[in-house]
Amino acid sequence: MGPYLTHFAVLCAFLASLSVEIHALSPDYSACQLHQNAETSPLTGCPDGTLFVSPTDSRAGFKTVQAAVESLPETGDAIILIGAGEYFERVNVARSAPLTLLGQLDPNTARDPAGNASQRNLVHIWSNLHLLSGMNDLETATLTVAPRSGQQFGNIDFKAYNIDFENRAANYAISQALAVAFVSANVSFYGCSFASYQDTWFTGPGAHSYAVGSIIYGQADYLFGFGTAWFQNVILANRACNGGIVAWRGTEGTRTGAFIADSKIIRSPDANTTTVTDGHCYLGRPWNPLAVTVYLRTYMDKSIHPNGFTHWSKATSVPRTTYFAEYKSSGPGGDTSKRIPQEFILTDAQVEKNFTLESVFAGTPSWIDFKYGH
């Protein structure tokens, strides 16, 4: 199962000590995800038309997630229930119509208040590609949601619940190896985890992404992109401290950036002890001079550097045209008294006006499941 999964018990205990609420379930899909009665159909409790994938259950229509995705028509909402197991494959979603992926859960552990996204999840989708000469780094992603060639926009409403996505090729010596990548699509994730080292999560051009109650592991620029990404109540687990947690590119006159709200930054249990030391990890760095990264009400452990943000490679300072900001950071690394002068420390009024989810996405996104966790 790989070293990533062996550290879950350690992380679970740490998260429990922080009272992290990431054991929510979907009110719409929990009956489908939790059903594991061997005597009845695995699709009992699922919406009509749901497809079932399993590498071991003979009742499944597909053994791989990609085969189920490719079987779908171009139109109409689609739901795929993924049975518990390990899936060594790359999943590419190119259809534009709505698609929901559901990870099967164990009814005995799914509601455990001491559980978390990576402890209770039974579906692990992984690959082991890393960037080689002649490749685009998107080609390394375990999950890609992007339009086909010639299409203007990809999936208008992609959702995934309780699935672990991992790129197991990555380590401290290997370059880009993405877990997930999105281009010109609306994507959202609920109770999932994402693991790699460099460039774990990519929100690309024209993409809008949202994650809640999830865990993201990485070491260098592991949240990166130039679309719009909102992370709500997530754990950012530093495996090492190279570059920054976030690397973003901005575009004049657009609403792009990375926004991390009500979340926690910790040293991962499998961290490189040489690099994840007190005051060593940066919150982010600018991929270009218009980069936008905002942390809202986020707990930061003592691994965070007092300066907060840093400059790009070979540069000597952070451009004043960037927009790096924090609001009510807490924890040992949340002291903003020594942050770089280019950073903004936001007021209540500024956050209320400019940095709610609705203001960032210019409205309430219809593709986000706001019922999750309620």
DOTISE-401595 format. One record per residue (C-alpha): residue number from 1; residue in one letter; y, x, z. Coordinates in steps of 0.25 Angstrom, whole numbers, plus 5000, padded with zeros to 4 digits. Each point is the difference from the previous one (the first is absolute). Layout:
! residues N
+-----+---+------+------+------+
!   k ! r !   c2 !   c1 !   c3 !
+-----+---+------+------+------+
! NUM ! A !    Y !    X !    Z !
...
+-----+---+------+------+------+
//
This chain:
! residues 374
+-----+---+------+------+------+
!   k ! r !   c2 !   c1 !   c3 !
+-----+---+------+------+------+
!   1 ! M ! 5000 ! 5000 ! 5000 !
!   2 ! G ! 5009 ! 5012 ! 5000 !
!   3 ! P ! 5008 ! 5006 ! 5011 !
!   4 ! Y ! 5011 ! 4990 ! 4999 !
!   5 ! L ! 4991 ! 4989 ! 5006 !
!   6 ! T ! 4995 ! 5009 ! 5011 !
!   7 ! H ! 5014 ! 5000 ! 5007 !
!   8 ! F ! 5002 ! 4985 ! 5001 !
!   9 ! A ! 4995 ! 4999 ! 5014 !
!  10 ! V ! 5010 ! 5010 ! 5005 !
!  11 ! L ! 5011 ! 4993 ! 4992 !
!  12 ! C ! 4996 ! 4987 ! 5006 !
!  13 ! A ! 5001 ! 5004 ! 5014 !
!  14 ! F ! 5014 ! 5006 ! 4997 !
!  15 ! L ! 5005 ! 4987 ! 4993 !
!  16 ! A ! 4994 ! 4992 ! 5011 !
!  17 ! S ! 5009 ! 5008 ! 5010 !
!  18 ! L ! 5012 ! 4996 ! 4992 !
!  19 ! S ! 4997 ! 4985 ! 4999 !
!  20 ! V ! 5000 ! 5001 ! 4985 !
!  21 ! E ! 4998 ! 4986 ! 4995 !
!  22 ! I ! 4992 ! 5002 ! 4987 !
!  23 ! H ! 4988 ! 4991 ! 5003 !
!  24 ! A ! 5006 ! 4988 ! 4993 !
!  25 ! L ! 4992 ! 4991 ! 4990 !
!  26 ! S ! 5004 ! 4992 ! 4989 !
!  27 ! P ! 5000 ! 4985 ! 5003 !
!  28 ! D ! 4997 ! 4997 ! 4985 !
!  29 ! Y ! 4988 ! 5009 ! 4998 !
!  30 ! S ! 4994 ! 5003 ! 5014 !
!  31 ! A ! 4989 ! 4990 ! 4998 !
!  32 ! C ! 4996 ! 5007 ! 4987 !
!  33 ! Q ! 5001 ! 5014 ! 5006 !
!  34 ! L ! 4993 ! 4997 ! 5013 !
!  35 ! H ! 4988 ! 4993 ! 4995 !
!  36 ! Q ! 4987 ! 5008 ! 5001 !
!  37 ! N ! 4989 ! 4990 ! 5001 !
!  38 ! A ! 4988 ! 5006 ! 4993 !
!  39 ! E ! 4994 ! 4986 ! 4998 !
!  40 ! T ! 5012 ! 4994 ! 4992 !
!  41 ! S ! 5008 ! 5005 ! 4989 !
!  42 ! P ! 5010 ! 5011 ! 5002 !
!  43 ! L ! 5011 ! 4992 ! 4994 !
!  44 ! T ! 4999 ! 4989 ! 5010 !
!  45 ! G ! 5014 ! 4998 ! 5005 !
!  46 ! C ! 5006 ! 5006 ! 4988 !
!  47 ! P ! 5009 ! 4993 ! 4990 !
!  48 ! D ! 4994 ! 4995 ! 4987 !
!  49 ! G ! 4997 ! 5010 ! 4989 !
!  50 ! T ! 5000 ! 5012 ! 5010 !
!  51 ! L ! 4992 ! 5012 ! 4994 !
!  52 ! F ! 4991 ! 5008 ! 5009 !
!  53 ! V ! 4998 ! 5015 ! 4999 !
!  54 ! S ! 4989 ! 5008 ! 5008 !
!  55 ! P ! 4993 ! 5012 ! 4998 !
!  56 ! T ! 4988 ! 4995 ! 5008 !
!  57 ! D ! 5000 ! 4985 ! 5000 !
!  58 ! S ! 4991 ! 4994 ! 4989 !
!  59 ! R ! 5008 ! 4988 ! 5000 !
!  60 ! A ! 5013 ! 5007 ! 4995 !
!  61 ! G ! 5004 ! 4998 ! 4986 !
!  62 ! F ! 5005 ! 5014 ! 4999 !
!  63 ! K ! 4997 ! 5014 ! 5006 !
!  64 ! T ! 5014 ! 5006 ! 4998 !
!  65 ! V ! 5014 ! 4995 ! 5002 !
!  66 ! Q ! 5004 ! 5005 ! 4987 !
!  67 ! A ! 4989 ! 4992 ! 4993 !
!  68 ! A ! 5005 ! 4987 ! 5007 !
!  69 ! V ! 5015 ! 5003 ! 4996 !
!  70 ! E ! 4996 ! 5002 ! 4986 !
!  71 ! S ! 4993 ! 4987 ! 4999 !
!  72 ! L ! 5012 ! 4992 ! 5003 !
!  73 ! P ! 5008 ! 4992 ! 4990 !
!  74 ! E ! 5014 ! 5004 ! 4997 !
!  75 ! T ! 5005 ! 4987 ! 5006 !
!  76 ! G ! 4998 ! 4992 ! 5013 !
!  77 ! D ! 5000 ! 5004 ! 5015 !
!  78 ! A ! 4987 ! 5009 ! 5003 !
!  79 ! I ! 4994 ! 5003 ! 5014 !
!  80 ! I ! 4989 ! 5011 ! 5002 !
!  81 ! L ! 4992 ! 5001 ! 5013 !
!  82 ! I ! 4995 ! 5014 ! 5002 !
!  83 ! G ! 4988 ! 5002 ! 5008 !
!  84 ! A ! 4999 ! 5011 ! 5011 !
!  85 ! G ! 4997 ! 5013 ! 4995 !
!  86 ! E ! 5004 ! 5013 ! 4993 !
!  87 ! Y ! 5006 ! 4999 ! 4986 !
!  88 ! F ! 5001 ! 5014 ! 4993 !
!  89 ! E ! 5009 ! 4995 ! 4988 !
!  90 ! R ! 5014 ! 4999 ! 4995 !
!  91 ! V ! 5006 ! 4986 ! 4999 !
!  92 ! N ! 5010 ! 4997 ! 4989 !
!  93 ! V ! 5007 ! 4987 ! 5000 !
!  94 ! A ! 5007 ! 4997 ! 4987 !
!  95 ! R ! 5000 ! 4985 ! 4999 !
!  96 ! S ! 5013 ! 4993 ! 5003 !
!  97 ! A ! 4995 ! 4987 ! 5006 !
!  98 ! P ! 4999 ! 5000 ! 5016 !
!  99 ! L ! 4988 ! 5007 ! 5006 !
! 100 ! T ! 4995 ! 5001 ! 5014 !
! 101 ! L ! 4990 ! 5010 ! 5006 !
! 102 ! L ! 4993 ! 4996 ! 5013 !
! 103 ! G ! 4993 ! 5010 ! 5008 !
! 104 ! Q ! 4988 ! 4994 ! 5008 !
! 105 ! L ! 5001 ! 5001 ! 5015 !
! 106 ! D ! 4990 ! 4999 ! 5011 !
! 107 ! P ! 5003 ! 4987 ! 5009 !
! 108 ! N ! 4996 ! 5008 ! 5012 !
! 109 ! T ! 5011 ! 5011 ! 4999 !
! 110 ! A ! 5010 ! 4994 ! 4991 !
! 111 ! R ! 5008 ! 4993 ! 5011 !
! 112 ! D ! 4998 ! 5011 ! 5010 !
! 113 ! P ! 5015 ! 5003 ! 5006 !
! 114 ! A ! 4996 ! 5014 ! 5002 !
! 115 ! G ! 4996 ! 5002 ! 4985 !
! 116 ! N ! 5009 ! 5005 ! 4989 !
! 117 ! A ! 5000 ! 5000 ! 4985 !
! 118 ! S ! 4991 ! 5012 ! 4998 !
! 119 ! Q ! 4990 ! 4997 ! 5011 !
! 120 ! R ! 4997 ! 4985 ! 4996 !
! 121 ! N ! 5000 ! 5002 ! 4985 !
! 122 ! L ! 4987 ! 5000 ! 4994 !
! 123 ! V ! 5004 ! 5002 ! 4985 !
! 124 ! H ! 5003 ! 5015 ! 4996 !
! 125 ! I ! 5004 ! 5002 ! 4986 !
! 126 ! W ! 5002 ! 5015 ! 4997 !
! 127 ! S ! 5001 ! 5010 ! 4989 !
! 128 ! N ! 5001 ! 5015 ! 4999 !
! 129 ! L ! 5009 ! 5004 ! 4989 !
! 130 ! H ! 5012 ! 5009 ! 5001 !
! 131 ! L ! 5011 ! 5005 ! 4991 !
! 132 ! L ! 4994 ! 5010 ! 4989 !
! 133 ! S ! 5007 ! 5006 ! 4988 !
! 134 ! G ! 5003 ! 4989 ! 4990 !
! 135 ! M ! 4999 ! 4988 ! 5009 !
! 136 ! N ! 5011 ! 4991 ! 5005 !
! 137 ! D ! 4999 ! 4998 ! 5015 !
! 138 ! L ! 4998 ! 4985 ! 4999 !
! 139 ! E ! 4987 ! 5003 ! 4993 !
! 140 ! T ! 4995 ! 5005 ! 5014 !
! 141 ! A ! 5003 ! 4987 ! 5007 !
! 142 ! T ! 4988 ! 4993 ! 5007 !
! 143 ! L ! 5007 ! 4987 ! 4997 !
! 144 ! T ! 5010 ! 4998 ! 4989 !
! 145 ! V ! 5008 ! 4987 ! 4997 !
! 146 ! A ! 5008 ! 5001 ! 4987 !
! 147 ! P ! 5002 ! 4994 ! 4987 !
! 148 ! R ! 4992 ! 5003 ! 4988 !
! 149 ! S ! 5006 ! 5007 ! 4989 !
! 150 ! G ! 5010 ! 4991 ! 4993 !
! 151 ! Q ! 5002 ! 4991 ! 5011 !
! 152 ! Q ! 5014 ! 4999 ! 5007 !
! 153 ! F ! 4995 ! 4996 ! 5014 !
! 154 ! G ! 4986 ! 5001 ! 5007 !
! 155 ! N ! 4995 ! 4992 ! 5011 !
! 156 ! I ! 5010 ! 4990 ! 5005 !
! 157 ! D ! 4992 ! 4997 ! 5013 !
! 158 ! F ! 4990 ! 5010 ! 5005 !
! 159 ! K ! 4995 ! 4999 ! 5014 !
! 160 ! A ! 4989 ! 5008 ! 5008 !
! 161 ! Y ! 4995 ! 4997 ! 5014 !
! 162 ! N ! 4992 ! 5009 ! 5009 !
! 163 ! I ! 4996 ! 5011 ! 4991 !
! 164 ! D ! 5000 ! 5015 ! 5001 !
! 165 ! F ! 5005 ! 5008 ! 4988 !
! 166 ! E ! 4998 ! 5015 ! 5001 !
! 167 ! N ! 5000 ! 5012 ! 4991 !
! 168 ! R ! 4990 ! 5009 ! 5005 !
! 169 ! A ! 5003 ! 5012 ! 4991 !
! 170 ! A ! 5013 ! 5004 ! 5007 !
! 171 ! N ! 5001 ! 5010 ! 5011 !
! 172 ! Y ! 5010 ! 5010 ! 5004 !
! 173 ! A ! 4998 ! 5009 ! 4988 !
! 174 ! I ! 4999 ! 4989 ! 4989 !
! 175 ! S ! 5013 ! 4994 ! 4993 !
! 176 ! Q ! 5003 ! 4986 ! 4997 !
! 177 ! A ! 4988 ! 4990 ! 5002 !
! 178 ! L ! 5005 ! 4986 ! 5001 !
! 179 ! A ! 4993 ! 4989 ! 5008 !
! 180 ! V ! 5008 ! 4989 ! 4994 !
! 181 ! A ! 5011 ! 4999 ! 4988 !
! 182 ! F ! 5008 ! 4988 ! 4995 !
! 183 ! V ! 5009 ! 4999 ! 4988 !
! 184 ! S ! 5008 ! 4987 ! 4996 !
! 185 ! A ! 4992 ! 4991 ! 5009 !
! 186 ! N ! 5001 ! 4992 ! 5013 !
! 187 ! V ! 4990 ! 5005 ! 5010 !
! 188 ! S ! 4997 ! 4997 ! 5015 !
! 189 ! F ! 4990 ! 5005 ! 5010 !
! 190 ! Y ! 4995 ! 4994 ! 5013 !
! 191 ! G ! 4992 ! 5007 ! 5011 !
! 192 ! C ! 4997 ! 5011 ! 4990 !
! 193 ! S ! 4999 ! 5016 ! 5001 !
! 194 ! F ! 5004 ! 5010 ! 4990 !
! 195 ! A ! 4996 ! 5015 ! 5001 !
! 196 ! S ! 5002 ! 5013 ! 4993 !
! 197 ! Y ! 5009 ! 5012 ! 5002 !
! 198 ! Q ! 5010 ! 5002 ! 4990 !
! 199 ! D ! 5006 ! 4988 ! 4993 !
! 200 ! T ! 4992 ! 4989 ! 5007 !
! 201 ! W ! 5008 ! 4988 ! 4996 !
! 202 ! F ! 5008 ! 4999 ! 4987 !
! 203 ! T ! 5010 ! 4988 ! 4997 !
! 204 ! G ! 5004 ! 5003 ! 4986 !
! 205 ! P ! 5011 ! 4995 ! 4990 !
! 206 ! G ! 5002 ! 4985 ! 5000 !
! 207 ! A ! 4990 ! 4998 ! 5012 !
! 208 ! H ! 5002 ! 4993 ! 5013 !
! 209 ! S ! 4990 ! 5002 ! 5011 !
! 210 ! Y ! 4998 ! 4995 ! 5014 !
! 211 ! A ! 4990 ! 5004 ! 5011 !
! 212 ! V ! 4998 ! 4994 ! 5014 !
! 213 ! G ! 4991 ! 5003 ! 5011 !
! 214 ! S ! 4995 ! 5013 ! 4993 !
! 215 ! I ! 4997 ! 5015 ! 5002 !
! 216 ! I ! 5005 ! 5010 ! 4990 !
! 217 ! Y ! 4995 ! 5015 ! 5001 !
! 218 ! G ! 5006 ! 5012 ! 4993 !
! 219 ! Q ! 5006 ! 5013 ! 5001 !
! 220 ! A ! 5011 ! 5003 ! 4989 !
! 221 ! D ! 5009 ! 4989 ! 4994 !
! 222 ! Y ! 4989 ! 4990 ! 5003 !
! 223 ! L ! 5009 ! 4988 ! 4997 !
! 224 ! F ! 5007 ! 5003 ! 4987 !
! 225 ! G ! 5005 ! 4993 ! 4988 !
! 226 ! F ! 5013 ! 4994 ! 4994 !
! 227 ! G ! 4997 ! 4985 ! 5001 !
! 228 ! T ! 5002 ! 4991 ! 5013 !
! 229 ! A ! 4991 ! 5001 ! 5011 !
! 230 ! W ! 5000 ! 4993 ! 5014 !
! 231 ! F ! 4990 ! 5005 ! 5011 !
! 232 ! Q ! 5000 ! 4990 ! 5011 !
! 233 ! N ! 4992 ! 5003 ! 5013 !
! 234 ! V ! 4993 ! 5012 ! 4995 !
! 235 ! I ! 4994 ! 5013 ! 5005 !
! 236 ! L ! 5004 ! 5013 ! 4993 !
! 237 ! A ! 4990 ! 5010 ! 5004 !
! 238 ! N ! 5005 ! 5014 ! 4997 !
! 239 ! R ! 4988 ! 5009 ! 4996 !
! 240 ! A ! 5009 ! 5012 ! 4998 !
! 241 ! C ! 5015 ! 5002 ! 4998 !
! 242 ! N ! 5004 ! 5005 ! 4986 !
! 243 ! G ! 5012 ! 4994 ! 4993 !
! 244 ! G ! 5003 ! 4987 ! 5007 !
! 245 ! I ! 4993 ! 4987 ! 5003 !
! 246 ! V ! 5008 ! 4993 ! 4989 !
! 247 ! A ! 5005 ! 5006 ! 4986 !
! 248 ! W ! 5008 ! 4990 ! 4992 !
! 249 ! R ! 5008 ! 4999 ! 4988 !
! 250 ! G ! 5012 ! 4991 ! 4998 !
! 251 ! T ! 5007 ! 4994 ! 4988 !
! 252 ! E ! 5014 ! 4996 ! 5000 !
! 253 ! G ! 5003 ! 4985 ! 5002 !
! 254 ! T ! 4986 ! 4996 ! 5003 !
! 255 ! R ! 4993 ! 4995 ! 5013 !
! 256 ! T ! 4990 ! 5011 ! 5002 !
! 257 ! G ! 4995 ! 5008 ! 5012 !
! 258 ! A ! 4990 ! 5001 ! 5011 !
! 259 ! F ! 5002 ! 4992 ! 5012 !
! 260 ! I ! 4992 ! 5001 ! 5013 !
! 261 ! A ! 5001 ! 4990 ! 5010 !
! 262 ! D ! 4994 ! 4998 ! 5014 !
! 263 ! S ! 4990 ! 5011 ! 4998 !
! 264 ! K ! 4995 ! 5012 ! 5007 !
! 265 ! I ! 4999 ! 5015 ! 4995 !
! 266 ! I ! 4989 ! 5008 ! 5007 !
! 267 ! R ! 4992 ! 5013 ! 4999 !
! 268 ! S ! 4987 ! 4996 ! 4993 !
! 269 ! P ! 4988 ! 5003 ! 5008 !
! 270 ! D ! 4995 ! 5009 ! 4989 !
! 271 ! A ! 5013 ! 5007 ! 4998 !
! 272 ! N ! 5001 ! 5014 ! 4996 !
! 273 ! T ! 5003 ! 5007 ! 5014 !
! 274 ! T ! 5008 ! 5011 ! 4993 !
! 275 ! T ! 5010 ! 4991 ! 4993 !
! 276 ! V ! 5001 ! 4988 ! 5009 !
! 277 ! T ! 5008 ! 5006 ! 5012 !
! 278 ! D ! 5011 ! 4995 ! 5008 !
! 279 ! G ! 5013 ! 4997 ! 4992 !
! 280 ! H ! 4994 ! 5005 ! 4987 !
! 281 ! C ! 4998 ! 4987 ! 4991 !
! 282 ! Y ! 5012 ! 4995 ! 4992 !
! 283 ! L ! 5002 ! 4985 ! 4998 !
! 284 ! G ! 5003 ! 5002 ! 4985 !
! 285 ! R ! 5006 ! 5008 ! 4989 !
! 286 ! P ! 5008 ! 4996 ! 4987 !
! 287 ! W ! 4992 ! 5000 ! 4988 !
! 288 ! N ! 5014 ! 4999 ! 4993 !
! 289 ! P ! 5014 ! 4999 ! 5005 !
! 290 ! L ! 5000 ! 4984 ! 5000 !
! 291 ! A ! 4988 ! 4999 ! 5010 !
! 292 ! V ! 4999 ! 4989 ! 5010 !
! 293 ! T ! 4992 ! 5000 ! 5012 !
! 294 ! V ! 5002 ! 4991 ! 5012 !
! 295 ! Y ! 4993 ! 5000 ! 5014 !
! 296 ! L ! 5002 ! 4987 ! 5008 !
! 297 ! R ! 4995 ! 4999 ! 5015 !
! 298 ! T ! 4989 ! 5010 ! 4998 !
! 299 ! Y ! 4993 ! 5008 ! 5011 !
! 300 ! M ! 4999 ! 5015 ! 4996 !
! 301 ! D ! 4992 ! 5010 ! 5008 !
! 302 ! K ! 5004 ! 5014 ! 5004 !
! 303 ! S ! 4995 ! 5006 ! 4986 !
! 304 ! I ! 5013 ! 4995 ! 4994 !
! 305 ! H ! 5010 ! 5011 ! 4997 !
! 306 ! P ! 5014 ! 4998 ! 5007 !
! 307 ! N ! 5007 ! 5000 ! 4987 !
! 308 ! G ! 4992 ! 4988 ! 4995 !
! 309 ! F ! 5002 ! 5003 ! 4985 !
! 310 ! T ! 4999 ! 5012 ! 4992 !
! 311 ! H ! 5004 ! 5005 ! 4986 !
! 312 ! W ! 4992 ! 5001 ! 4987 !
! 313 ! S ! 4992 ! 5013 ! 4997 !
! 314 ! K ! 5009 ! 5012 ! 4996 !
! 315 ! A ! 5013 ! 4992 ! 5004 !
! 316 ! T ! 5008 ! 5004 ! 5012 !
! 317 ! S ! 5005 ! 4986 ! 5005 !
! 318 ! V ! 4999 ! 4985 ! 4998 !
! 319 ! P ! 5009 ! 4994 ! 4990 !
! 320 ! R ! 5011 ! 4991 ! 5006 !
! 321 ! T ! 4996 ! 4990 ! 4989 !
! 322 ! T ! 4987 ! 4997 ! 5007 !
! 323 ! Y ! 4998 ! 4988 ! 5009 !
! 324 ! F ! 4992 ! 5004 ! 5012 !
! 325 ! A ! 5001 ! 4991 ! 5012 !
! 326 ! E ! 4994 ! 4996 ! 5014 !
! 327 ! Y ! 5002 ! 4989 ! 5009 !
! 328 ! K ! 4995 ! 4999 ! 5014 !
! 329 ! S ! 4990 ! 5011 ! 4999 !
! 330 ! S ! 4992 ! 5003 ! 5013 !
! 331 ! G ! 4990 ! 5010 ! 5006 !
! 332 ! P ! 5000 ! 5015 ! 5001 !
! 333 ! G ! 5004 ! 5002 ! 4986 !
! 334 ! G ! 5010 ! 4988 ! 4999 !
! 335 ! D ! 5012 ! 5007 ! 5006 !
! 336 ! T ! 5010 ! 5000 ! 4989 !
! 337 ! S ! 5010 ! 5009 ! 5007 !
! 338 ! K ! 4997 ! 5012 ! 4991 !
! 339 ! R ! 4997 ! 4993 ! 4987 !
! 340 ! I ! 5006 ! 5006 ! 4987 !
! 341 ! P ! 5015 ! 4996 ! 4998 !
! 342 ! Q ! 4996 ! 4993 ! 4987 !
! 343 ! E ! 4992 ! 4990 ! 5008 !
! 344 ! F ! 5005 ! 4986 ! 5004 !
! 345 ! I ! 4997 ! 4994 ! 5013 !
! 346 ! L ! 5001 ! 4985 ! 4998 !
! 347 ! T ! 5007 ! 4990 ! 5008 !
! 348 ! D ! 4994 ! 4986 ! 5003 !
! 349 ! A ! 5010 ! 4994 ! 4990 !
! 350 ! Q ! 4996 ! 5009 ! 4989 !
! 351 ! V ! 4986 ! 4997 ! 5002 !
! 352 ! E ! 5002 ! 4985 ! 5000 !
! 353 ! K ! 5008 ! 5001 ! 4987 !
! 354 ! N ! 4993 ! 5010 ! 4992 !
! 355 ! F ! 4986 ! 5004 ! 5005 !
! 356 ! T ! 4992 ! 4987 ! 5003 !
! 357 ! L ! 4988 ! 4998 ! 4991 !
! 358 ! E ! 5007 ! 4989 ! 4993 !
! 359 ! S ! 5012 ! 5008 ! 4997 !
! 360 ! V ! 4992 ! 5012 ! 4995 !
! 361 ! F ! 4992 ! 4991 ! 4990 !
! 362 ! A ! 5012 ! 4991 ! 4997 !
! 363 ! G ! 4993 ! 4988 ! 5005 !
! 364 ! T ! 4987 ! 4996 ! 5007 !
! 365 ! P ! 4989 ! 5005 ! 4991 !
! 366 ! S ! 4990 ! 4989 ! 4996 !
! 367 ! W ! 4989 ! 5011 ! 4999 !
! 368 ! I ! 5000 ! 5003 ! 5014 !
! 369 ! D ! 4991 ! 4993 ! 5010 !
! 370 ! F ! 5009 ! 4998 ! 5012 !
! 371 ! K ! 4989 ! 4991 ! 5007 !
! 372 ! Y ! 4992 ! 5013 ! 5002 !
! 373 ! G ! 5000 ! 5003 ! 5015 !
! 374 ! H ! 5005 ! 4986 ! 5004 !
+-----+---+------+------+------+
//
